[in-house]
């Protein structure tokens, strides 16, 4: 292959030269080049190594269908793997490197896989699971080899420094594809005043017209049409934009590459923009993709689609070879052959057909092109570049009828017909009908709100494509009129793309899917093993499953399968196309929703006070909560221990505004609560509250909390901070589906109420001082509520304890939360009141044996947590049936216990539990859920779930932290460490 840049021609900007790098080598380019065209102009024949066999691969195509030339772009946080060199616009300073090669692109030791290809054929991945040595060990052995042998690019682990945007848009007409038919449609619709969005993945409009020689008759029309489109205020043109997905109700997903063609986006500007477009009408003008031919060595660098060779020549002024063989089965390849010959190449056409059209043959002969009718390329030969080919006469099935002849060449341009780019249509409507004359699947011209035009539906000429687009856009008459001698599809297609020897074999590897290294022999093997479904063929061979979604391979694979089965292609069908049409950067879909922007960070109305007073904050669900209040340089351990001890000795308060709060109102409010809680709530009296537990439908504990009855038909439910949204969603779901007869409304009031928990033996005195209310045991027993006022702010005071101390929860209108907090701080000075954080709150509840999120982790039941006594036997409730499944009643299940850690070293949450003097292997007999140092007990303690736990009180177990490589011993005890009788909280 001896590619070179021509001194004139093309559509590049020769007034400026830019430099790009590939694997450390500098190449010259011009604005308007792609990375692929610039490398081709520098005669870089090998751009990548293949997926499985690490064979050298060069350019096959010039657009989005390119299966081979996948490269790494940029470096650092902007490093991007698996980029198609054909779709990367060249810019000054662009750096790229090859991928999937070691130690280098030129010498890749992975090429040894090619010698072992008989072991890596169809179904290899699946067969490794059922080999002669069945079991995990057998697969694990092969997995290492598979991962090293296969692979594409390597992603970076660094943060992406660029930003992305999302946008919603609406239009009357969405046109996908700005080739001749798409432009004609946009002009017609725009002139009639329709709101139009025209989407084009290229940076320039024109489509196939950009592959025409400059100065042709279509250039004037394209220039005038483009100018008019830009002048129409109701037409939005989105270049560098790919429509990757078509969804129900005419919704489309687009990705606009705003600044991929520059080194870095301008400050404050996004790199890409993700569009969600809703439209009334859709016009698909997505064109068609040329099919390769299947023969031995058809992946050698220098074997290229004829349309690609023409595009590189006429658009980028790069002649891809001097000695060219054009292998074809249709008329469309004659135009590239003529253009290549005109540029100075020596061209031989091998036409499978015995009698090509006389006009084409005559034009080729006049241009000095040798035509070999009834001939095909049997084998391409070369290492890092094609050097010669064996051509042979063939019959109508593609089988050789004579001995092959060796022909020197440095470029083989192939054309096996065309496959419409019907991916978007298929995403919406499924499998299209087959057109035998064109040997292709074609969507119908009309389907609901969709119109398909141009090459997508087999337009036979430029004039035909323009008229179809014009009519689809609402234009009248036969306008526009632009003559062109070039046929889009050609006529007299011979539906043969596979070339074999007389016995049906190929003298070497012949590839069907280039990106996944699927050979013709793999398709044949799948047939021999009994695969008849096209979907099974796809998965067994992996044909069409790569990032290119089989754009150049699908139809050839289907045709081969049909031939082997002895049926027509429609009987085989086609695979299902799914979004995205081309790979989409995750950043484009995520947009701003990442890191701290993923969801709003919620702050209580008391947050400002915590910050000013040095609180260290921690995330709790969507909230920031005070973790601990450091003093005199003390860290977390010292701070929380001091805070917890202070609550036991004096009085403390904590901001619990983050608890979920749900208002439940209506005549059936009590019925709803009875159905979702395991315990009963109908008998709960007004101004009282009750602890409740709710289950999932499968009998697993979902959440716990206290619910207060405020009136006859009004309840106030509290949930854990993390599960507030989940509980509300469950209630709404049940009321809208299963229990639509219940007369009850639920709504979140989390943001309407600030909440403060005050705990400690001096809490009653403090609150009586600040409220003036009678809070004696007789006036306000445990689990009762009363309405009070703090500094003129009306509040609701619940007497309930989470810490095991005499404790209260004060509910305050949110806007007054900070004022009440500060009033309590001021009034609490004589009582030695101090705030405490979530870490101390956790220590207090572990001492008391209260369960929390670490125990309610989606795996535990009421019985596991010792809460089975709460479950009512008088009523059904969510999960009441499935909680009694045998597996959940297994006596050996881990049950809640306490652990007193022996020694000075505390246990780690997540550690596994093993019996003493047993091997510490496997998953153990249980795990540590929560752990803390207890200031009340002066020792390290933990809550844990241990198999047959209550039967093992007094036993010593091993607590093993495999991650931290630490083992301690602990004594199994009841989980209520502190004041199990409840004297302090009921005092």
Phi, psi and omega in degrees: 000125182232067181287151180201156176278133176279154185285347180212172179089182179083175181244022178273163179266098184283355182287346182222136178251134178239161181243136175232164180233141174223120183051038177085350180265138182268135178236145175271145179212177178228151173307134185105343175285159163256167175303320181296313182292325178293319178291322178295321178297331176271011178059036173278100188281325182254123180246342183200173172244147187285165192300301184265314190264356178055038176283147177296135182229139176243195181287133173252323185234185180230009183220209186290348180275357184302120182263342190261310194280068175263127186226166170271139176246145173056187179215181181064216181292343179265006179301132184225114180275168171056037177270134178284119181301333181287342183250005181261116178288134179287136173216158184297126180094000178299128176243139179214154178222156177285165181223165178062034179219137176209135003279347180208168179294322183285326178230100184249115183294340179293349179297346176300336178301331179297326178289337181258020187299334180294339178270345184250030183281196184304133176080006183303317183299321182283323183292336179294342179279341186231038181287185183296335178248081187295149176128174184298318184300323181295315179293318181299327177296313183286332182302318180299319181292318181298314183295326179283326184284324186251163177146164178239247180267177179239121183281156177275155176258002180278155178293140176285121182282350184271165178245163183223159182232157171239148179210143173254139181220156180227145178205166175277321183228123172254125180244121181256112181110119181249047167277193183302317181289323178294319178295317179299321179294317180296321178297313182296314181292320180295320179296333180273004175089007180289150174279112191241139166242123180251120186251131179219127182286338177279163176281343180241148176277152177139330178058234183295337180294337179286348176266357175285156174297142179295147179087004178282172186293340180279344183297316180297317179298316181298316181297315180292319181294318179296318179297318180294320179299318180293336180275343181281116185291341182266007179246119175261124181256125180243087174284170182052036184230131180248128171277105188264342183211138175244128187233175182303154175062032175058045174255132182234146172255129180234151170234121179259123181269087188290317187224032173287345185263016175228164183298310176219144178298150174303151181307130177081359181258143181283153176283314180224159179229131180262120181255137166247112187249131175246130187222163176272318183231150180234131173242115179265118177232054191274356173079199183219157183245131181290141180269137175283169173261151182252108177211168182300134178074018184288001177254002180297136177307129185112349171267118191220151173296141182299322179295327178290317178300322179291320180294316178298325181288306189275332180267322186249001179057043178240118175272115189283347179191159179259328177245106193242133167253125175256113181256124187212164172231016184207175185285333191297338182283347183290325179296312174302322180298317179296318180295320180295319179294319178298329180280356176112002180277150171272120190240136171239128177259123172256103183256121181300335184280148180283331185222084175292162180306137185299323182296320180291317180297319180294316179298322180293318180295321178298325181279001179084021181267132175276134181245126176246099181279148182071019182242158177211165174276122179272325183203135171261138185237137178159162177263275179268003176195143179293136180246328177198172181221155172256120179251151187208150174286142185227161173268188185292343178267358179091009179270141180297143178243005183202183177280142182287157178244138180275129180231125178290138178198160173235007175205132174240112180260121188245149175213108180256024185104196187223148176238115179304141178278074188264018185304313182295318178298318182290327177301329183266324190239354177094221189269129183273166176286159182259138177251110185292325182296324181259359180051052185204155172274125182237132175288156175293153181298321179234139174205098182062236181277001184262138169234134179247134186221166173075212182299337179302328179244022173080034175304134188272347182204170176299316181298320179296318180296318180296317180295318179300316179295318180300316181291319181296328179281358179099008179287158181244154179079191184263010179289154356276163180242105177227116182275149177206139180280351188270131173274144178284310184257336185080169180238168176065036181297133175258108189287062177227125179234350182257125181247124183227171173285177184301329181273005178090359179265169175246140182279054183143179181289125176243122189260139175260308176253111185283327184285330179252012177055043177267120184269164173302322180297332178290321176297316179297320180296318178300320178296317180296332181270008169095013180277122181241339178278135180296327178291324177290320177302315181301313185283327182288320181265345188068016176291129179081008183257003181277184183297334180279356180053034173068031183301325179257356188245332191304310186293322178295322178294318179296318180297318179295319179296320178296318179298315181296325181275348180072032180233172177278157182303320179302330179291333178280320181082194180223160181285169181270127176272136180232154175295151001269156178298317171230159181304142181242132178296134179301326180301325181293323180285322181290320182064230179277353189274071176210161182057226181288349179266359183297321175208158181298141172271120186267139181235137176287164180288353179259001186303321182302319180295317180301315182296315182295333182260021169079015181296137170274129187262157177219148178284134175225101189063234179268004188254160164254128181234154175296125180274309174197164180247097183292148177217138178052043175075008180287145178270192184302309185303307182295322184294311185289327177297317179295319181295316181294319179296324180295321178298318180295326186268327186230253179202142178220164176220151184224144179282112179244029179299340185282348178304142175292139181227125184232126175273129181236117187223144176137163181303331182256021181300315181295323178297318178300313181297321178298328182280331184261335177266149179286333179258168187274148180230353182294327183274357181295129183276160178298142180070024172235162179225161184213140175285136180222156178232137176240149182250159165283171180297335181274008176089002179271141181297132182256314183196163173223165180170178180249138178239131181253144176262116184264337181198184182302316183240026185225127179231155179236108183262137171246145180232173173292157181302314186289330187257011182303311180294321181296317180294314179299318180297321179295315180299314180296320180298313181295320181290334182266349183236288188283326188239052182291346181279344182288134179265086184202146176239144175235142177206147179285137175233023181304317183281347182276343186232127164274155182217141180228129174261127179245123187224149178129162186293343178261007185294323180294317181297317179300312185289325177295325178293316187277336182254334184077008183270155175277110183245026178295165180303324181287322182281324182221084177292173177299143179066032172240165177227158179212152179265129184226177178228135177238115181053039179082359180265119178292131182225167174241127184249120177257131172266111178197157187231134173253339186263347186090357177262168167303120190210158181219156170239128182252120180258126189232141171307134190307318184297340181255007183301314181294319181297317180291319178303312182293327177294320178293319178301316181293313181289340184274357181304312180296339183260005181061043179289135175223146176281154174224161186255187185293331181292316176294322177300320177294320178297318180296318183286330176292319176303321182279343180086018177285139176275154178215199186302328180294331177269324177271073191253016178089005180236348190258151179251175176303317182293321179302324186264006180072022183252012185297337179293342178285335188290126180285142175257004184259353185211152171278159176206165181304123179089359186294330181276308186288344178291345182262012176301150185302321182294331179274349178257004181303123182299340182270004180297149175295131180239157185292130176219171171256155176232128170259114186285131179271129182101182186270342184271128180282163177275164178253136176300137182096351178296151181263152184251134179226148175298153180295143177065027173242159180294137180268073178234155179080208186261003176073192182253007180165190184209159175275127181263317182219146181215150180197166167266130183265112176292334180287323182262350180059041178201165175279133180227170179202155166261142183211163172244118188232136180305127182054039189309303184301337178282354188244018177303133181095345180283148174260131182236163174269137177246109191247122174256098183292328181291313181272001179055053183225136176230128174232169177248151182214150176264132180279126182222169173300152188283346177269093184286317193249128175045059183299336180282343178082022182297321186289317183285340180261002185288000000 
